[in-house]
């Protein structure tokens, strides 16, 4: 059988479709239609059943999450849906009461975690960005942090610790695989930036107290807007960390917003409506740069050909922003 990583994107999705149909036999409904809605770091299908209900089935194709990690994700989502007013995606149990499954994907050596969620309606935030919605995002982020501070992981659950720039992933930026896409000058630039961002993250972890569960991936593609209410999904990267890390990740994705300054201020105002804003600008900028380094490394490691074709453009933009951060202390796009 052809190894999964050697397949075209279309062939990968076809193979995963067969896996998804088999997995859905574990749920108490009959599938009418199965549609791929995302094939990237994970693969997600929209599931329409014969009664008219909709769901989202996620298969962690490129993820290295353990069973205990996924169980922790599901437990936190369950607690958030019961204990807060936040609109978060709700996991669906199998007929036997399980919130996740382990699936065998032909062509891959290890089994992959899978979970089914209730469908969240509405467009992605990336299509509905506005200052009021970003202010709401600030409040949502703060509420996640407030809840996490008083919640404990159930027995049998575990989360990774987000105390490194690369989250324990294999780092390819600085070896021969990185050299296939990066000049020596770019590798040196990214290595310098990596050391500086890592030093800041180390200082935060040395100074702050006990880490809490954080989402770690609050970007426009993991948020939807329905009837002016922001809805949060894709907790697949949740980990133990500190609130400033979540905050920096949100602001990283606002780097290219047309109203970036207004949106940044609105996010801060929304956060402050719930809990005090205690974060330092210099640390936020360093963590934004660290986020970029993580994503560059992930893109170089990703097996999806639709993602790999954008490597050159992504590297060029990141190089410009990283240079600006090292020179001026601000991680953003250069002014035209």
Buried (B, 14 or more C-beta within 10 A) or exposed (E): EEEBEEBEBEBBBEBBBEBBBEBBEBBEBEBEEBEBEBBBBBBBBBBBBEEEEBBBBBBBBBBEBEBBBBBBBBBBBBBBBEEBEBBBBBBBBBEEEEBBBEBEBEBBEEEBBBBBBBBBEBEBBBEBBBBEBBBBBBBBBBBBBBBBEEBEBEEEBBBBEBBBBBBEEEBBBBEEBBBEBBEEEBBEBBBEBBEBBBEBBEEBBEEBEEBBBBBBBBBBBBBBBEEEBBBBBBBBBBBBBBBBBBBBBBBBBBBEBEBBEBBBBBBBBBBEEBBEBEBEEEBBBBBBBBBBBBEBBBBBBBBBBBBBEEBEEBBEBBBEBBBBBBEEEBBBEEEE
